[in-house]
């Protein structure tokens, strides 16, 4: 009857890997949006959307959608961690 435990453990591991990959993708998406907005602030004189309105919209969408979704997913994953040592690990912060 050890196959039931192995299947449950494998399923939990695959679910965790998918969740972390999704969290990574959302963090990267938010970072791309924020870097696009920061680049516009540094390079722009008085107008933020001088010739590239679509780029501004894309940067805003990436930052305003990816950031909060990443924060919510991070909070959900952090709440589901079972052990306090797992929450306090250095790897979780990375």
Biopython code that builds the backbone (N, CA, C, O; Angstrom):
import numpy as np
from Bio.PDB.StructureBuilder import StructureBuilder

atoms = [
    (1, "UNK", "N", (0.811, -1.198, 0.000)),
    (1, "UNK", "CA", (0.000, 0.000, 0.000)),
    (1, "UNK", "C", (0.856, 1.265, 0.000)),
    (1, "UNK", "O", (0.344, 2.348, 0.287)),
    (2, "UNK", "N", (2.114, 1.156, -0.307)),
    (2, "UNK", "CA", (2.970, 2.334, -0.339)),
    (2, "UNK", "C", (2.796, 3.135, -1.625)),
    (2, "UNK", "O", (3.274, 4.266, -1.713)),
    (3, "UNK", "N", (2.116, 2.565, -2.631)),
    (3, "UNK", "CA", (1.928, 3.293, -3.880)),
    (3, "UNK", "C", (1.003, 4.489, -3.693)),
    (3, "UNK", "O", (1.144, 5.487, -4.400)),
    (4, "UNK", "N", (0.068, 4.412, -2.764)),
    (4, "UNK", "CA", (-0.820, 5.542, -2.486)),
    (4, "UNK", "C", (-0.057, 6.731, -1.949)),
    (4, "UNK", "O", (-0.327, 7.872, -2.325)),
    (5, "UNK", "N", (0.894, 6.471, -1.072)),
    (5, "UNK", "CA", (1.720, 7.553, -0.536)),
    (5, "UNK", "C", (2.636, 8.124, -1.609)),
    (5, "UNK", "O", (2.845, 9.336, -1.671)),
    (6, "UNK", "N", (3.181, 7.258, -2.449)),
    (6, "UNK", "CA", (4.074, 7.720, -3.501)),
    (6, "UNK", "C", (3.331, 8.591, -4.510)),
    (6, "UNK", "O", (3.863, 9.602, -4.969)),
    (7, "UNK", "N", (2.110, 8.204, -4.855)),
    (7, "UNK", "CA", (1.320, 9.000, -5.792)),
    (7, "UNK", "C", (0.953, 10.336, -5.165)),
    (7, "UNK", "O", (1.046, 11.370, -5.826)),
    (8, "UNK", "N", (0.542, 10.334, -3.920)),
    (8, "UNK", "CA", (0.207, 11.578, -3.222)),
    (8, "UNK", "C", (1.398, 12.490, -3.085)),
    (8, "UNK", "O", (1.272, 13.704, -3.246)),
    (9, "UNK", "N", (2.554, 11.928, -2.789)),
    (9, "UNK", "CA", (3.770, 12.723, -2.657)),
    (9, "UNK", "C", (4.208, 13.288, -3.996)),
    (9, "UNK", "O", (4.623, 14.444, -4.079)),
    (10, "UNK", "N", (4.121, 12.483, -5.042)),
    (10, "UNK", "CA", (4.498, 12.961, -6.377)),
    (10, "UNK", "C", (3.549, 14.050, -6.847)),
    (10, "UNK", "O", (3.977, 15.035, -7.449)),
    (11, "UNK", "N", (2.274, 13.877, -6.575)),
    (11, "UNK", "CA", (1.288, 14.876, -6.978)),
    (11, "UNK", "C", (1.532, 16.192, -6.247)),
    (11, "UNK", "O", (1.425, 17.264, -6.841)),
    (12, "UNK", "N", (1.855, 16.114, -4.982)),
    (12, "UNK", "CA", (2.140, 17.310, -4.197)),
    (12, "UNK", "C", (3.394, 18.013, -4.716)),
    (12, "UNK", "O", (3.448, 19.242, -4.766)),
    (13, "UNK", "N", (4.395, 17.229, -5.099)),
    (13, "UNK", "CA", (5.633, 17.803, -5.622)),
    (13, "UNK", "C", (5.398, 18.485, -6.966)),
    (13, "UNK", "O", (5.896, 19.586, -7.202)),
    (14, "UNK", "N", (4.650, 17.840, -7.838)),
    (14, "UNK", "CA", (4.357, 18.438, -9.147)),
    (14, "UNK", "C", (3.530, 19.707, -8.974)),
    (14, "UNK", "O", (3.776, 20.704, -9.653)),
    (15, "UNK", "N", (2.566, 19.678, -8.083)),
    (15, "UNK", "CA", (1.753, 20.866, -7.819)),
    (15, "UNK", "C", (2.610, 22.005, -7.294)),
    (15, "UNK", "O", (2.421, 23.157, -7.685)),
    (16, "UNK", "N", (3.549, 21.692, -6.410)),
    (16, "UNK", "CA", (4.433, 22.717, -5.860)),
    (16, "UNK", "C", (5.343, 23.289, -6.939)),
    (16, "UNK", "O", (5.573, 24.498, -6.970)),
    (17, "UNK", "N", (5.866, 22.440, -7.827)),
    (17, "UNK", "CA", (6.724, 22.918, -8.913)),
    (17, "UNK", "C", (5.959, 23.831, -9.866)),
    (17, "UNK", "O", (6.480, 24.860, -10.298)),
    (18, "UNK", "N", (4.734, 23.461, -10.191)),
    (18, "UNK", "CA", (3.919, 24.290, -11.075)),
    (18, "UNK", "C", (3.605, 25.621, -10.404)),
    (18, "UNK", "O", (3.644, 26.665, -11.054)),
    (19, "UNK", "N", (3.300, 25.594, -9.133)),
    (19, "UNK", "CA", (2.995, 26.825, -8.413)),
    (19, "UNK", "C", (4.202, 27.747, -8.376)),
    (19, "UNK", "O", (4.067, 28.950, -8.597)),
    (20, "UNK", "N", (5.388, 27.194, -8.099)),
    (20, "UNK", "CA", (6.595, 28.021, -8.064)),
    (20, "UNK", "C", (6.949, 28.548, -9.448)),
    (20, "UNK", "O", (7.441, 29.670, -9.564)),
    (21, "UNK", "N", (6.713, 27.771, -10.498)),
    (21, "UNK", "CA", (6.972, 28.253, -11.857)),
    (21, "UNK", "C", (6.013, 29.397, -12.204)),
    (21, "UNK", "O", (6.419, 30.378, -12.828)),
    (22, "UNK", "N", (4.759, 29.275, -11.807)),
    (22, "UNK", "CA", (3.789, 30.339, -12.038)),
    (22, "UNK", "C", (4.153, 31.588, -11.243)),
    (22, "UNK", "O", (4.038, 32.703, -11.752)),
    (23, "UNK", "N", (4.589, 31.409, -10.002)),
    (23, "UNK", "CA", (5.014, 32.542, -9.186)),
    (23, "UNK", "C", (6.217, 33.228, -9.814)),
    (23, "UNK", "O", (6.276, 34.458, -9.844)),
    (24, "UNK", "N", (7.178, 32.458, -10.315)),
    (24, "UNK", "CA", (8.346, 33.028, -10.976)),
    (24, "UNK", "C", (7.934, 33.820, -12.217)),
    (24, "UNK", "O", (8.431, 34.923, -12.445)),
    (25, "UNK", "N", (7.034, 33.262, -13.012)),
    (25, "UNK", "CA", (6.579, 33.949, -14.227)),
    (25, "UNK", "C", (5.872, 35.265, -13.886)),
    (25, "UNK", "O", (6.061, 36.265, -14.580)),
    (26, "UNK", "N", (5.071, 35.272, -12.838)),
    (26, "UNK", "CA", (4.384, 36.498, -12.443)),
    (26, "UNK", "C", (5.352, 37.546, -11.920)),
    (26, "UNK", "O", (5.184, 38.734, -12.196)),
    (27, "UNK", "N", (6.363, 37.125, -11.171)),
    (27, "UNK", "CA", (7.361, 38.075, -10.669)),
    (27, "UNK", "C", (8.155, 38.667, -11.826)),
    (27, "UNK", "O", (8.424, 39.868, -11.840)),
    (28, "UNK", "N", (8.532, 37.841, -12.791)),
    (28, "UNK", "CA", (9.258, 38.339, -13.956)),
    (28, "UNK", "C", (8.378, 39.300, -14.756)),
    (28, "UNK", "O", (8.862, 40.332, -15.220)),
    (29, "UNK", "N", (7.110, 38.982, -14.921)),
    (29, "UNK", "CA", (6.188, 39.864, -15.643)),
    (29, "UNK", "C", (6.073, 41.219, -14.956)),
    (29, "UNK", "O", (6.121, 42.257, -15.614)),
    (30, "UNK", "N", (5.922, 41.210, -13.647)),
    (30, "UNK", "CA", (5.841, 42.469, -12.904)),
    (30, "UNK", "C", (7.152, 43.248, -12.993)),
    (30, "UNK", "O", (7.135, 44.474, -13.101)),
    (31, "UNK", "N", (8.272, 42.557, -12.949)),
    (31, "UNK", "CA", (9.573, 43.226, -13.051)),
    (31, "UNK", "C", (9.760, 43.859, -14.422)),
    (31, "UNK", "O", (10.310, 44.956, -14.521)),
    (32, "UNK", "N", (9.313, 43.192, -15.481)),
    (32, "UNK", "CA", (9.402, 43.761, -16.831)),
    (32, "UNK", "C", (8.546, 45.023, -16.917)),
    (32, "UNK", "O", (8.968, 46.025, -17.496)),
    (33, "UNK", "N", (7.367, 44.973, -16.352)),
    (33, "UNK", "CA", (6.503, 46.154, -16.360)),
    (33, "UNK", "C", (7.094, 47.310, -15.588)),
    (33, "UNK", "O", (7.063, 48.450, -16.050)),
    (34, "UNK", "N", (7.633, 47.026, -14.414)),
    (34, "UNK", "CA", (8.234, 48.087, -13.605)),
    (34, "UNK", "C", (9.488, 48.653, -14.256)),
    (34, "UNK", "O", (9.736, 49.856, -14.184)),
    (35, "UNK", "N", (10.279, 47.795, -14.891)),
    (35, "UNK", "CA", (11.478, 48.307, -15.555)),
    (35, "UNK", "C", (11.103, 49.154, -16.771)),
    (35, "UNK", "O", (11.780, 50.138, -17.067)),
    (36, "UNK", "N", (10.039, 48.787, -17.475)),
    (36, "UNK", "CA", (9.562, 49.617, -18.583)),
    (36, "UNK", "C", (9.091, 50.984, -18.112)),
    (36, "UNK", "O", (9.369, 52.001, -18.747)),
    (37, "UNK", "N", (8.377, 50.998, -16.995)),
    (37, "UNK", "CA", (7.925, 52.276, -16.444)),
    (37, "UNK", "C", (9.089, 53.109, -15.932)),
    (37, "UNK", "O", (9.116, 54.324, -16.129)),
    (38, "UNK", "N", (10.050, 52.467, -15.279)),
    (38, "UNK", "CA", (11.220, 53.193, -14.783)),
    (38, "UNK", "C", (12.047, 53.741, -15.944)),
    (38, "UNK", "O", (12.558, 54.858, -15.866)),
    (39, "UNK", "N", (12.180, 52.976, -17.006)),
    (39, "UNK", "CA", (12.898, 53.456, -18.184)),
    (39, "UNK", "C", (12.229, 54.663, -18.803)),
    (39, "UNK", "O", (12.904, 55.579, -19.273)),
    (40, "UNK", "N", (10.916, 54.670, -18.806)),
    (40, "UNK", "CA", (10.189, 55.830, -19.336)),
    (40, "UNK", "C", (10.397, 57.052, -18.453)),
    (40, "UNK", "O", (10.528, 58.168, -18.957)),
    (41, "UNK", "N", (10.427, 56.850, -17.147)),
    (41, "UNK", "CA", (10.633, 57.987, -16.243)),
    (41, "UNK", "C", (12.029, 58.566, -16.393)),
    (41, "UNK", "O", (12.203, 59.783, -16.329)),
    (42, "UNK", "N", (13.016, 57.723, -16.592)),
    (42, "UNK", "CA", (14.389, 58.196, -16.705)),
    (42, "UNK", "C", (14.623, 58.863, -18.063)),
    (42, "UNK", "O", (15.267, 59.909, -18.138)),
    (43, "UNK", "N", (14.103, 58.263, -19.129)),
    (43, "UNK", "CA", (14.379, 58.757, -20.475)),
    (43, "UNK", "C", (13.450, 59.895, -20.901)),
    (43, "UNK", "O", (13.816, 60.696, -21.761)),
    (44, "UNK", "N", (12.285, 59.975, -20.327)),
    (44, "UNK", "CA", (11.304, 60.962, -20.781)),
    (44, "UNK", "C", (11.603, 62.334, -20.207)),
    (44, "UNK", "O", (12.089, 62.476, -19.085)),
    (45, "UNK", "N", (11.302, 63.323, -21.003)),
    (45, "UNK", "CA", (11.425, 64.696, -20.524)),
    (45, "UNK", "C", (10.156, 65.107, -19.807)),
    (45, "UNK", "O", (10.058, 65.021, -18.583)),
    (46, "UNK", "N", (9.187, 65.555, -20.587)),
    (46, "UNK", "CA", (7.926, 65.989, -19.987)),
    (46, "UNK", "C", (6.774, 65.052, -20.314)),
    (46, "UNK", "O", (5.761, 65.047, -19.614)),
    (47, "UNK", "N", (6.920, 64.250, -21.385)),
    (47, "UNK", "CA", (5.838, 63.361, -21.793)),
    (47, "UNK", "C", (6.249, 61.907, -21.609)),
    (47, "UNK", "O", (7.315, 61.498, -22.067)),
    (48, "UNK", "N", (5.413, 61.131, -20.944)),
    (48, "UNK", "CA", (5.708, 59.716, -20.737)),
    (48, "UNK", "C", (5.335, 58.871, -21.949)),
    (48, "UNK", "O", (5.975, 57.854, -22.215)),
    (49, "UNK", "N", (4.326, 59.274, -22.671)),
    (49, "UNK", "CA", (3.851, 58.495, -23.821)),
    (49, "UNK", "C", (3.965, 59.310, -25.096)),
    (49, "UNK", "O", (2.987, 59.473, -25.827)),
    (50, "UNK", "N", (5.151, 59.819, -25.360)),
    (50, "UNK", "CA", (5.345, 60.714, -26.503)),
    (50, "UNK", "C", (4.988, 60.027, -27.818)),
    (50, "UNK", "O", (4.190, 60.564, -28.587)),
    (51, "UNK", "N", (5.559, 58.851, -28.098)),
    (51, "UNK", "CA", (5.282, 58.217, -29.373)),
    (51, "UNK", "C", (4.877, 56.768, -29.256)),
    (51, "UNK", "O", (4.507, 56.143, -30.249)),
    (52, "UNK", "N", (4.941, 56.231, -28.067)),
    (52, "UNK", "CA", (4.702, 54.803, -27.880)),
    (52, "UNK", "C", (3.649, 54.579, -26.801)),
    (52, "UNK", "O", (3.965, 54.188, -25.678)),
    (53, "UNK", "N", (2.404, 54.829, -27.157)),
    (53, "UNK", "CA", (1.308, 54.665, -26.200)),
    (53, "UNK", "C", (1.101, 53.189, -25.876)),
    (53, "UNK", "O", (0.776, 52.841, -24.741)),
    (54, "UNK", "N", (1.288, 52.318, -26.875)),
    (54, "UNK", "CA", (1.102, 50.874, -26.657)),
    (54, "UNK", "C", (2.147, 50.334, -25.681)),
    (54, "UNK", "O", (1.834, 49.472, -24.860)),
    (55, "UNK", "N", (3.376, 50.826, -25.759)),
    (55, "UNK", "CA", (4.420, 50.392, -24.829)),
    (55, "UNK", "C", (4.117, 50.805, -23.397)),
    (55, "UNK", "O", (4.358, 50.049, -22.456)),
    (56, "UNK", "N", (3.586, 52.014, -23.243)),
    (56, "UNK", "CA", (3.193, 52.474, -21.914)),
    (56, "UNK", "C", (2.060, 51.624, -21.361)),
    (56, "UNK", "O", (2.074, 51.246, -20.189)),
    (57, "UNK", "N", (1.075, 51.324, -22.207)),
    (57, "UNK", "CA", (-0.043, 50.485, -21.766)),
    (57, "UNK", "C", (0.432, 49.088, -21.385)),
    (57, "UNK", "O", (-0.042, 48.520, -20.401)),
    (58, "UNK", "N", (1.366, 48.530, -22.156)),
    (58, "UNK", "CA", (1.899, 47.205, -21.854)),
    (58, "UNK", "C", (2.662, 47.212, -20.523)),
    (58, "UNK", "O", (2.500, 46.303, -19.709)),
    (59, "UNK", "N", (3.486, 48.231, -20.309)),
    (59, "UNK", "CA", (4.238, 48.307, -19.061)),
    (59, "UNK", "C", (3.306, 48.457, -17.861)),
    (59, "UNK", "O", (3.506, 47.823, -16.825)),
    (60, "UNK", "N", (2.291, 49.300, -18.010)),
    (60, "UNK", "CA", (1.319, 49.465, -16.923)),
    (60, "UNK", "C", (0.552, 48.185, -16.652)),
    (60, "UNK", "O", (0.333, 47.822, -15.496)),
    (61, "UNK", "N", (0.142, 47.498, -17.708)),
    (61, "UNK", "CA", (-0.599, 46.248, -17.527)),
    (61, "UNK", "C", (0.267, 45.190, -16.852)),
    (61, "UNK", "O", (-0.187, 44.500, -15.940)),
    (62, "UNK", "N", (1.514, 45.065, -17.302)),
    (62, "UNK", "CA", (2.399, 44.080, -16.683)),
    (62, "UNK", "C", (2.607, 44.384, -15.206)),
    (62, "UNK", "O", (2.578, 43.476, -14.375)),
    (63, "UNK", "N", (2.815, 45.651, -14.876)),
    (63, "UNK", "CA", (3.083, 46.016, -13.483)),
    (63, "UNK", "C", (1.827, 45.915, -12.620)),
    (63, "UNK", "O", (1.882, 45.420, -11.494)),
    (64, "UNK", "N", (0.698, 46.382, -13.145)),
    (64, "UNK", "CA", (-0.521, 46.435, -12.324)),
    (64, "UNK", "C", (-1.265, 45.112, -12.240)),
    (64, "UNK", "O", (-2.076, 44.920, -11.334)),
    (65, "UNK", "N", (-1.006, 44.204, -13.161)),
    (65, "UNK", "CA", (-1.651, 42.893, -13.107)),
    (65, "UNK", "C", (-0.687, 41.850, -12.535)),
    (65, "UNK", "O", (-1.061, 41.084, -11.647)),
    (66, "UNK", "N", (0.535, 41.818, -13.033)),
    (66, "UNK", "CA", (1.509, 40.814, -12.586)),
    (66, "UNK", "C", (1.909, 40.968, -11.134)),
    (66, "UNK", "O", (2.054, 39.976, -10.420)),
    (67, "UNK", "N", (2.089, 42.207, -10.687)),
    (67, "UNK", "CA", (2.514, 42.455, -9.300)),
    (67, "UNK", "C", (1.518, 41.971, -8.255)),
    (67, "UNK", "O", (1.881, 41.180, -7.384)),
    (68, "UNK", "N", (0.267, 42.429, -8.321)),
    (68, "UNK", "CA", (-0.716, 41.954, -7.339)),
    (68, "UNK", "C", (-0.994, 40.452, -7.426)),
    (68, "UNK", "O", (-1.178, 39.802, -6.397)),
    (69, "UNK", "N", (-1.027, 39.895, -8.635)),
    (69, "UNK", "CA", (-1.234, 38.448, -8.750)),
    (69, "UNK", "C", (-0.077, 37.678, -8.126)),
    (69, "UNK", "O", (-0.295, 36.659, -7.469)),
    (70, "UNK", "N", (1.149, 38.154, -8.323)),
    (70, "UNK", "CA", (2.303, 37.504, -7.698)),
    (70, "UNK", "C", (2.230, 37.615, -6.181)),
    (70, "UNK", "O", (2.553, 36.662, -5.472)),
    (71, "UNK", "N", (1.810, 38.763, -5.683)),
    (71, "UNK", "CA", (1.697, 38.944, -4.231)),
    (71, "UNK", "C", (0.637, 38.016, -3.634)),
    (71, "UNK", "O", (0.854, 37.422, -2.578)),
    (72, "UNK", "N", (-0.492, 37.893, -4.299)),
    (72, "UNK", "CA", (-1.564, 37.007, -3.806)),
    (72, "UNK", "C", (-1.111, 35.549, -3.842)),
    (72, "UNK", "O", (-1.327, 34.806, -2.884)),
    (73, "UNK", "N", (-0.483, 35.139, -4.945)),
    (73, "UNK", "CA", (-0.013, 33.756, -5.036)),
    (73, "UNK", "C", (1.068, 33.470, -4.007)),
    (73, "UNK", "O", (1.084, 32.393, -3.412)),
    (74, "UNK", "N", (1.974, 34.422, -3.787)),
    (74, "UNK", "CA", (3.015, 34.248, -2.764)),
    (74, "UNK", "C", (2.374, 34.084, -1.397)),
    (74, "UNK", "O", (2.794, 33.223, -0.623)),
    (75, "UNK", "N", (1.368, 34.887, -1.081)),
    (75, "UNK", "CA", (0.720, 34.805, 0.218)),
    (75, "UNK", "C", (0.020, 33.459, 0.399)),
    (75, "UNK", "O", (0.099, 32.856, 1.469)),
    (76, "UNK", "N", (-0.664, 32.986, -0.645)),
    (76, "UNK", "CA", (-1.355, 31.696, -0.567)),
    (76, "UNK", "C", (-0.363, 30.557, -0.362)),
    (76, "UNK", "O", (-0.585, 29.675, 0.468)),
    (77, "UNK", "N", (0.723, 30.577, -1.112)),
    (77, "UNK", "CA", (1.731, 29.519, -0.973)),
    (77, "UNK", "C", (2.369, 29.580, 0.404)),
    (77, "UNK", "O", (2.599, 28.541, 1.023)),
    (78, "UNK", "N", (2.657, 30.766, 0.889)),
    (78, "UNK", "CA", (3.287, 30.909, 2.209)),
    (78, "UNK", "C", (2.361, 30.405, 3.310)),
    (78, "UNK", "O", (2.819, 29.798, 4.278)),
    (79, "UNK", "N", (1.076, 30.649, 3.170)),
    (79, "UNK", "CA", (0.112, 30.180, 4.171)),
    (79, "UNK", "C", (-0.020, 28.662, 4.168)),
    (79, "UNK", "O", (-0.318, 28.063, 5.201)),
    (80, "UNK", "N", (0.201, 28.030, 3.001)),
    (80, "UNK", "CA", (0.032, 26.583, 2.898)),
    (80, "UNK", "C", (1.274, 25.815, 3.320)),
    (80, "UNK", "O", (1.223, 24.590, 3.427)),
    (81, "UNK", "N", (2.383, 26.492, 3.562)),
    (81, "UNK", "CA", (3.580, 25.786, 4.002)),
    (81, "UNK", "C", (3.322, 25.195, 5.376)),
    (81, "UNK", "O", (2.783, 25.861, 6.260)),
    (82, "UNK", "N", (3.710, 23.940, 5.546)),
    (82, "UNK", "CA", (3.374, 23.220, 6.759)),
    (82, "UNK", "C", (4.256, 23.518, 7.957)),
    (82, "UNK", "O", (3.750, 23.651, 9.072)),
    (83, "UNK", "N", (5.535, 23.624, 7.760)),
    (83, "UNK", "CA", (6.455, 23.752, 8.876)),
    (83, "UNK", "C", (6.965, 25.177, 9.002)),
    (83, "UNK", "O", (7.139, 25.880, 8.007)),
    (84, "UNK", "N", (7.203, 25.596, 10.251)),
    (84, "UNK", "CA", (7.734, 26.935, 10.481)),
    (84, "UNK", "C", (9.166, 27.055, 9.959)),
    (84, "UNK", "O", (9.580, 28.128, 9.519)),
    (85, "UNK", "N", (9.918, 25.961, 10.006)),
    (85, "UNK", "CA", (11.287, 25.981, 9.490)),
    (85, "UNK", "C", (11.296, 26.201, 7.978)),
    (85, "UNK", "O", (12.208, 26.831, 7.444)),
    (86, "UNK", "N", (10.291, 25.685, 7.302)),
    (86, "UNK", "CA", (10.185, 25.885, 5.858)),
    (86, "UNK", "C", (9.882, 27.347, 5.532)),
    (86, "UNK", "O", (10.387, 27.882, 4.545)),
    (87, "UNK", "N", (9.077, 27.976, 6.341)),
    (87, "UNK", "CA", (8.764, 29.398, 6.126)),
    (87, "UNK", "C", (9.963, 30.284, 6.397)),
    (87, "UNK", "O", (10.117, 31.326, 5.759)),
    (88, "UNK", "N", (10.815, 29.889, 7.332)),
    (88, "UNK", "CA", (11.953, 30.714, 7.719)),
    (88, "UNK", "C", (13.208, 30.440, 6.910)),
    (88, "UNK", "O", (14.244, 31.056, 7.163)),
    (89, "UNK", "N", (13.143, 29.532, 5.942)),
    (89, "UNK", "CA", (14.340, 29.164, 5.194)),
    (89, "UNK", "C", (14.785, 30.289, 4.267)),
    (89, "UNK", "O", (13.985, 31.118, 3.834)),
    (90, "UNK", "N", (16.072, 30.295, 3.977)),
    (90, "UNK", "CA", (16.633, 31.302, 3.085)),
    (90, "UNK", "C", (16.130, 31.073, 1.662)),
    (90, "UNK", "O", (15.908, 32.031, 0.922)),
    (91, "UNK", "N", (15.950, 29.826, 1.281)),
    (91, "UNK", "CA", (15.478, 29.495, -0.064)),
    (91, "UNK", "C", (14.114, 30.071, -0.365)),
    (91, "UNK", "O", (13.844, 30.433, -1.510)),
    (92, "UNK", "N", (13.253, 30.167, 0.617)),
    (92, "UNK", "CA", (11.917, 30.720, 0.398)),
    (92, "UNK", "C", (12.008, 32.210, 0.064)),
    (92, "UNK", "O", (11.239, 32.707, -0.760)),
    (93, "UNK", "N", (12.913, 32.903, 0.679)),
    (93, "UNK", "CA", (13.099, 34.320, 0.372)),
    (93, "UNK", "C", (13.627, 34.551, -1.037)),
    (93, "UNK", "O", (13.319, 35.557, -1.676)),
    (94, "UNK", "N", (14.422, 33.606, -1.505)),
    (94, "UNK", "CA", (14.950, 33.749, -2.872)),
    (94, "UNK", "C", (13.872, 33.478, -3.873)),
    (94, "UNK", "O", (14.116, 33.547, -5.078)),
]
sb = StructureBuilder()
sb.init_structure("model")
sb.init_model(0)
sb.init_chain("A")
sb.init_seg("    ")
for serial, (resi, resn, name, xyz) in enumerate(atoms, 1):
    if name == "N":
        sb.init_residue(resn, " ", resi, " ")
    sb.init_atom(name, np.array(xyz, "f"), 0.0, 1.0, " ", f" {name:<3s}", serial, name[0])
structure = sb.get_structure()
